[in-house]
Amino acid sequence: MKPQLDVSAHTHAHPRPHPRRWTALALICAAQFMLILDVTVVNVALPALSADLDLGRTALTWVVTAYTLCFGGLMLLGGRLADALGARRVLLTGLALFTTASLVCGLAANAPVLLGGRIAQGVGAALLSPAALALVTTAFHGAERAKALGAWAAIGGTGSAVGVLLGGALTEGPGWPWIFYVNVPVGLALLVALPKVLPDNRPGRTNARLDAPGALLVTTATGALVYGLVQAGDSGWASAATLLPLLGALVLYGIFAAVERASSAPLMDLRMLTRRPVVAGSLLMLVATALLISFFFLGSMQLQHVYGLGAFRTGLLFLPIALTTAIGAHLGSRLVTTAGPRACATGGLALAALGCLPLTFLPPGANPWATLLPALATASFGLGAVFVAATTTSLGLIAPHEAGLASGIVNTFHEVGGSIGVAAVSTLALTATTDPTPTGFTVAFTLCTATAATAALTAPFLIPHGTPRHTGGPHGVH
């Protein structure tokens, strides 16, 4: 079915378009790119971090997951703050915090300072990202909104891959602190430029009560889940050290749901999760991010530990993966408007499973340029399209006053997926001393393949049929 682009007949329903909205979109995407890049920029630097700061497997895992955990766990609160205080104000506050925390990470001389800086980066990102997407969603209408969301989705697909490339170049060049220092001048430049082009976004409810207990519960629950997955690598899946945190996570998620139902101003309107497009898009985002971040983590550790490549060559090998992810996202943005998000997501996940399949029986000593690179490039090409399908499914039809909340939900699943993915594959692939086990990488890639295949089989039943209608206003949402 052809998209319904009938917004021109209802221009009175929307404020006049902001004259500098495309410039604002470019700068907002630059800020979001910096946040997504920092999810994976540390991956190539992990061996250098381990040597300089004496980090074991558990600590290395938390260097990656502490950021994504706070990013994802506090995303809902960031979305609610954007609704209550104004997206413009929350975006600039989050950007300032993220920039400052990046400087702290670069200056870190020990593990506690580094982890503290990563946590602060995550908090800043949790404020910035949902506010940014809320501004994008409300500043554009009709066909323009589809183009803007496509650009936003492409950032999510390519930022992670470019982070590995940049991390390798900086680690082998000026040193690992520069993977964090590079954010400082970019952040300062955006803090100067953004106030000049952002629309004057007014808060929807200036007296809204913020659900801090809900934010604490969902973050703690996810932290317990990640902790249990990490502990499984040291204590075993049947040990109390693993099972108790996992059970605790389930209990905390249940308490979170009960608190949200009882609250007069909940962090998450649980009725939003009864909307099939939001649920489908969020789960797609979780799976796609878990797979992509796992590929970067596993690939980086395997190339440096098993194949003996330096940080720069490791990062360079990920350049084709960055390109294929971007191409996949670009083609996905076209496919969702013609064949629909169901076909786009199913095809992308199937391609990810097929691409990863050869890595489940990779022989020792194989040439990574002829084996690992083609496999990950093919899988990432498919995942690039899945990112677009997930974003379009969730946010294609959303009321402006719900933009902060909806974007918070989608981005929460994005970052939580990264945390869960890294925790799971590090448990399978690495020992407590960060040395890879002989079969560890094979088992980890087998898990990735099975996850992609299962998601591909499930997607046709989960995602609504048809192509998204671009209405650009509340009348298309109810």
C-alpha positions, 0 to 999 in steps of 0.5 A, spaced: 500 500 500 502 506 498 504 511 504 498 516 505 502 523 504 496 527 506 499 532 511 498 538 506 491 538 507 492 539 514 497 544 515 493 547 520 494 541 525 502 543 526 506 549 527 510 552 522 516 548 520 522 551 523 526 554 518 533 551 520 530 544 522 535 540 517 541 544 520 538 542 527 537 535 524 545 534 522 547 537 529 543 532 533 545 526 529 552 528 530 551 528 537 547 522 537 553 519 533 558 521 538 553 517 543 553 511 539 560 511 537 562 510 544 558 504 545 564 500 541 570 505 541 572 502 547 572 495 544 579 495 540 582 498 546 580 493 551 587 489 551 591 496 552 586 498 558 587 491 561 595 492 561 595 499 563 589 499 568 590 491 570 583 489 568 580 482 568 575 479 564 569 482 569 572 489 569 573 489 562 566 487 561 563 492 565 567 498 562 563 496 556 556 495 559 557 500 565 556 505 559 550 502 556 547 500 562 546 507 565 544 509 557 539 504 557 536 504 564 535 511 565 533 512 558 526 512 560 527 517 565 531 522 560 524 521 555 520 523 561 524 529 563 524 531 555 517 531 556 516 535 562 522 540 562 523 541 554 527 537 550 532 542 548 534 544 555 534 536 557 539 535 550 544 541 552 544 538 559 546 531 557 551 533 552 554 538 557 555 532 562 557 527 557 562 531 554 565 532 562 565 525 563 569 523 557 574 528 559 574 524 566 575 517 562 581 520 558 584 522 565 583 515 569 589 512 572 585 506 575 579 502 574 574 506 579 575 512 576 574 509 569 568 506 571 565 512 574 566 516 568 563 511 564 557 511 568 557 519 568 557 518 560 551 513 560 547 518 564 549 524 560 547 519 554 540 517 557 538 525 557 541 527 550 538 521 546 531 521 547 531 529 547 534 529 541 529 524 538 523 527 541 526 534 537 527 530 530 520 527 531 516 533 533 520 538 528 518 534 522 512 532 519 509 527 513 514 525 508 520 529 511 519 525 518 520 519 514 526 522 511 529 524 518 527 518 522 531 514 516 537 519 517 537 517 525 536 510 524 542 510 519 546 513 525 545 507 530 547 502 524 554 506 523 556 509 529 558 502 532 562 500 527 566 507 526 567 506 533 571 500 532 575 503 527 576 510 530 578 506 537 583 502 533 587 508 530 587 512 536 589 506 541 595 505 536 596 512 535 596 517 541 593 512 546 587 509 549 585 516 553 584 519 546 578 515 545 575 519 550 578 526 549 576 526 542 569 527 544 571 533 548 572 538 542 566 535 538 561 536 545 564 543 546 563 545 538 556 542 539 554 546 545 556 552 542 552 551 535 546 547 537 542 553 541 542 557 535 538 552 531 534 548 535 527 550 535 524 553 542 521 547 545 516 548 550 515 543 556 508 539 555 507 538 563 512 543 567 509 541 573 509 533 572 512 529 577 518 524 575 518 517 577 525 516 580 523 510 583 521 507 577 528 509 573 532 506 579 528 499 579 529 498 571 536 500 572 538 496 578 534 490 574 538 491 568 544 491 572 542 485 576 541 481 569 548 483 566 551 482 573 548 475 573 550 473 565 558 476 567 558 471 573 556 465 569 563 466 566 566 465 573 562 461 577 558 457 572 550 457 570 548 453 575 551 457 581 548 461 586 552 467 584 549 467 577 542 464 579 541 469 584 542 476 580 538 473 575 532 471 579 533 478 582 532 481 576 526 478 574 523 480 581 525 487 580 522 487 573 516 485 576 516 490 582 517 495 576 511 493 573 507 494 579 510 501 581 508 503 574 501 501 574 500 504 581 503 511 580 499 517 578 505 519 573 509 513 571 516 513 568 513 508 563 505 508 561 505 500 560 499 501 556 504 503 550 507 496 551 500 493 549 501 497 542 504 492 537 508 496 533 512 499 539 513 492 542 515 489 535 520 495 534 523 495 541 524 487 541 527 488 534 532 493 536 534 489 542 536 483 538 539 487 533 544 491 538 545 485 542 548 482 535 552 488 532 555 490 539 557 482 540 560 482 533 565 488 535 567 485 542 568 478 539 571 480 533 576 485 536 578 480 542 579 475 537 583 479 532 588 481 537 588 475 542 588 469 537 591 473 530 595 477 534 593 484 530 595 491 533 589 495 535 590 499 528 589 493 523 584 491 528 580 497 527 582 497 519 579 491 518 572 493 521 572 499 516 568 494 511 563 492 516 562 500 517 560 501 510 556 495 509 552 497 515 551 504 512 549 500 506 544 496 509 541 501 513 540 506 506 537 500 503 533 498 509 530 505 509 527 504 502 525 497 503 520 499 509 517 504 504 515 499 499 515 492 502 514 494 509 518 493 515 516 486 516 520 484 510 525 488 511 526 485 518 525 478 516 530 479 511 535 483 515 535 478 520 536 472 516 542 475 512 545 476 519 544 469 521 547 466 514 553 471 515 555 469 522 554 461 520 561 460 517 564 463 524 561 457 528 566 452 525 571 457 523 578 453 523 584 455 527 589 459 524 584 461 518 585 468 515 581 473 518 581 477 512 578 471 508 573 468 513 572 473 519 571 479 515 566 477 510 562 473 515 561 480 519 560 484 513 554 480 511 551 479 518 552 487 519 549 489 512 543 485 514 543 488 521 543 495 518 536 494 515 533 491 521 535 498 525 531 502 520 525 497 520 525 497 528 525 505 528 520 505 523 516 500 526 516 503 533 516 511 531 512 511 524 506 513 527 507 517 534 503 523 537 508 529 539 506 529 546 508 522 547 515 522 542 519 523 548 516 517 552 516 512 545 523 514 543 525 513 551 522 506 550 526 504 543 532 507 545 532 503 552 532 496 548 537 499 544 542 500 549 540 494 554 541 489 548 548 492 547 549 490 555 546 483 555 550 481 548 556 483 551 555 480 558 553 473 554 558 473 549 564 475 554 562 469 558 562 464 553 569 467 549 573 469 555 576 466 561 577 470 568 584 473 565 581 475 559 584 470 555 580 466 550 578 459 550 580 454 544 572 453 543 570 460 546 569 464 540 566 458 536 560 457 542 559 465 542 558 465 535 554 459 535 549 463 540 549 469 535 547 465 529 542 462 533 539 468 536 539 471 529 535 465 526 530 465 531 529 472 531 528 471 523 523 466 524 519 470 529 519 477 526 513 475 521 509 473 526 510 479 531 511 485 526 504 488 523 503 487 516 503 493 511 507 499 510 508 505 515 503 511 514 506 517 514 501 522 517 505 526 522 500 528 527 496 525 532 490 524 528 494 518 525 496 515 532 489 514 535 
